[in-house]
Amino acid sequence: MDRSELTGDVLPAAARLLGCRLEADTPEGTVAVRLVEVEAYRGRDDPASHSYRGRSPRNAVMFGPAGHLYVYFVYGLHFCANVTCLTDGEPGAVLLRAGELLTDPGAARVRRPTARRDVDLARGPARLASLLGLGRDDNGRDVTDPSSRVRLVAGEPLPDSAVRTGPRVGVGTAEELPWRFWVDGSRAVSAYRQGTRSRRGRTR
């Protein structure tokens, strides 16, 4: 994917990511998914974003440049992955929420042996990250680089009629913003669950 397609605002960037191919080289072979659900997080004007209170060692990747993975560990349980967008210095990222498997299910099943159905292999941000083997070592990785272990391959932009929008999932603030985007009709899209504020603040 050309980096320039991700340097605009987070909302068109999120919509553009739908239908794109995200692939990763793993010990079990290359695993690839078609992105079918994402969530936009703008930055300083978005209280649900990790960058809302400014730059820190944890969120530095969100401040650019575009086209890099921002990977974080959540609740002490699992990793989630975002793709950065906006111009260098302006914080913004799109959370990768769900994908449809495009490659051999055999390798995918080795990586996600507890999945009951193929549609569940990358249904939800933690499952998607686990399927592709994304972790701390991938934070900051350039997914626009063809030689990268993790690569984002552009698909044809989807027509507006194929894209749905709605509230973000699992956030405890700014939950009313319709900044979640998904491919209409995809069975891999996660179920909507309204967020609640936790003692640790924002739930994202």
Phi, psi and omega per residue, in radians:
M1 nan 2.449 3.108
D2 -1.319 2.306 -3.095
R3 -1.013 -0.556 -3.084
S4 -1.086 -0.415 3.137
E5 -1.261 -0.196 -3.091
L6 -1.944 0.031 -3.044
T7 -1.556 -0.042 3.074
G8 -1.437 -2.874 -3.134
D9 -1.127 2.766 -3.063
V10 -1.132 -0.509 -3.070
L11 -1.234 -0.908 3.057
P12 -1.129 -0.541 3.104
A13 -1.132 -0.709 3.114
A14 -1.083 -0.811 3.132
A15 -1.087 -0.646 -3.120
R16 -1.167 -0.547 -3.119
L17 -1.217 -0.432 3.122
L18 -1.086 2.316 -3.128
G19 1.545 -0.160 3.108
C20 -1.357 2.770 3.139
R21 -1.724 2.216 3.038
L22 -1.998 2.127 -3.071
E23 -2.249 2.599 -3.121
A24 -2.451 2.453 3.041
D25 -1.486 2.133 -3.123
T26 -2.165 2.912 3.085
P27 -1.016 -0.425 3.140
E28 -1.560 -0.034 -3.099
G29 2.087 3.111 3.132
T30 -1.316 2.252 3.106
V31 -2.047 2.315 -3.098
A32 -2.350 2.546 3.082
V33 -2.297 2.725 2.948
R34 -1.683 2.117 -3.091
L35 -1.207 2.211 -3.102
V36 -2.182 -0.097 3.111
E37 -2.673 2.282 -3.138
V38 -2.501 2.923 3.105
E39 -2.423 2.360 -3.116
A40 -1.646 2.447 3.054
Y41 -2.358 2.004 -2.930
R42 -1.403 -0.810 -3.107
G43 2.429 -2.145 -2.973
R44 -1.131 -0.449 3.125
D45 -1.740 0.237 -3.107
D46 -2.142 1.751 -3.075
P47 -1.135 -0.204 3.080
A48 -1.537 -0.083 -3.072
S49 -1.529 2.567 3.071
H50 -1.115 -0.370 -3.096
S51 -1.678 0.123 -3.047
Y52 -1.038 -0.664 -3.099
R53 -1.643 0.206 3.087
G54 1.859 3.123 -3.054
R55 -1.328 2.485 3.087
S56 -2.558 2.931 3.098
P57 -0.996 -0.584 -3.101
R58 -1.228 -0.751 -2.992
N59 -1.789 0.183 -3.017
A60 -0.963 -0.594 -3.117
V61 -1.099 -0.523 -3.122
M62 -1.093 -0.341 -3.081
F63 -1.518 0.158 2.991
G64 1.819 2.999 0.019
P65 -1.297 3.028 3.135
A66 -1.187 2.750 3.034
G67 1.512 0.328 3.119
H68 -2.030 2.696 3.085
L69 -1.402 2.315 2.929
Y70 -1.936 1.891 -3.063
V71 -1.976 2.282 3.136
Y72 -2.393 2.723 3.139
F73 -1.694 2.288 -3.031
V74 -2.135 2.345 3.079
Y75 1.018 0.321 -3.136
G76 1.164 0.353 -3.032
L77 -2.117 -0.774 -2.988
H78 -2.697 2.934 3.124
F79 -1.725 2.627 2.974
C80 -2.249 2.650 -3.066
A81 -2.208 2.464 3.080
N82 -2.193 2.794 2.957
V83 -1.961 2.219 -3.115
T84 -1.276 2.653 3.107
C85 -2.533 -2.940 -3.030
L86 1.204 3.044 -3.124
T87 -1.371 2.766 -3.107
D88 -0.979 2.222 -3.121
G89 1.744 -0.307 3.102
E90 -1.795 2.066 -3.042
P91 -1.309 2.332 3.074
G92 -3.067 2.577 3.137
A93 -2.765 2.806 3.115
V94 -2.103 2.076 3.108
L95 -1.275 2.298 3.119
L96 -1.560 1.900 -2.967
R97 -1.672 -0.599 -3.065
A98 -2.825 2.686 3.113
G99 -2.580 2.779 3.048
E100 -1.805 2.271 -3.088
L101 -1.112 2.335 3.126
L102 -1.965 -0.290 -3.046
T103 -1.920 -3.070 -3.061
D104 -0.919 2.104 3.138
P105 -1.152 -0.314 3.133
G106 -1.074 -0.870 3.109
A107 -1.120 -0.670 -3.136
A108 -1.134 -0.681 -3.130
R109 -1.177 -0.557 3.070
V110 -1.137 -0.662 -3.112
R111 -1.358 -0.556 -3.099
R112 -2.241 1.166 -3.014
P113 -1.175 -0.332 -3.109
T114 -1.501 -0.125 3.142
A115 -1.167 2.240 -3.120
R116 -1.351 -0.583 -3.105
R117 -2.315 2.707 3.111
D118 -1.037 -0.582 -3.106
V119 -1.158 -0.341 -3.128
D120 -1.594 -0.064 -3.047
L121 -1.055 -0.657 -3.131
A122 -2.303 0.634 -3.122
R123 -1.663 1.688 -3.047
G124 2.022 2.584 -3.013
P125 -1.127 -0.638 3.138
A126 -1.218 -0.715 3.113
R127 -1.146 -0.686 3.125
L128 -1.088 -0.822 -3.142
A129 -1.097 -0.703 3.128
S130 -1.132 -0.761 3.140
L131 -1.023 -0.702 -3.105
L132 -1.572 -0.009 3.111
G133 1.217 0.581 -3.090
L134 -1.502 2.281 -3.126
G135 -2.611 -2.854 -3.064
R136 -0.985 -0.647 -3.113
D137 -1.140 -0.295 -3.130
D138 -1.641 -0.094 3.106
N139 -1.089 2.171 -3.096
G140 1.567 -0.033 -3.112
R141 -1.181 2.383 -3.119
D142 -1.460 1.898 -3.098
V143 -1.486 -0.052 3.046
T144 -1.586 -0.074 -3.141
D145 -1.537 2.059 -3.108
P146 -1.054 -0.379 -3.140
S147 -1.579 0.001 -3.126
S148 -1.218 2.653 3.058
R149 -1.114 -0.513 3.112
V150 -2.100 2.213 -3.012
R151 -2.293 2.471 3.077
L152 -1.891 2.100 -3.089
V153 -1.945 2.157 -3.061
A154 -1.172 2.427 2.979
G155 -1.871 3.087 3.069
E156 -1.182 2.347 3.103
P157 -0.977 2.394 -3.127
L158 -1.388 2.536 3.061
P159 -1.165 2.679 -3.134
D160 -0.977 -0.556 -3.103
S161 -1.177 -0.307 -3.106
A162 -1.666 -0.076 -3.049
V163 -1.958 2.274 3.061
R164 -1.928 2.704 3.086
T165 -2.338 2.704 3.124
G166 -3.016 -3.056 -3.107
P167 -1.073 2.642 3.063
R168 -1.252 2.773 -3.031
V169 -1.825 2.306 2.982
G170 1.350 0.216 3.079
V171 -1.670 2.621 -3.107
G172 -1.775 0.052 3.114
T173 -2.640 2.695 -3.093
A174 0.943 0.550 -3.092
E175 -1.246 -0.244 -3.108
E176 -1.384 -0.245 -3.106
L177 -1.204 2.256 -3.133
P178 -1.460 1.082 -3.031
W179 -1.822 0.261 2.979
R180 -1.729 2.323 -3.101
F181 -2.136 2.399 3.098
W182 -2.582 2.787 3.126
V183 -1.407 2.121 -3.108
D184 -1.042 2.256 3.065
G185 1.576 -0.134 -3.128
S186 -1.286 2.274 3.137
R187 -1.344 -0.202 -3.135
A188 -1.479 -0.151 3.135
V189 -1.152 2.381 -3.087
S190 -1.279 2.712 3.113
A191 -1.262 2.491 3.140
Y192 -1.266 2.305 3.065
R193 -2.404 2.060 -3.108
Q194 -1.120 2.383 -3.101
G195 -1.347 2.765 3.028
T196 -2.344 2.545 -3.116
R197 -1.263 2.270 3.132
S198 -1.738 3.005 3.125
R199 -1.132 -0.407 -3.131
R200 -1.577 0.202 3.070
G201 1.636 -2.403 -3.078
R202 -1.073 2.410 -3.046
T203 -1.450 -0.167 3.133
R204 -1.396 nan nan
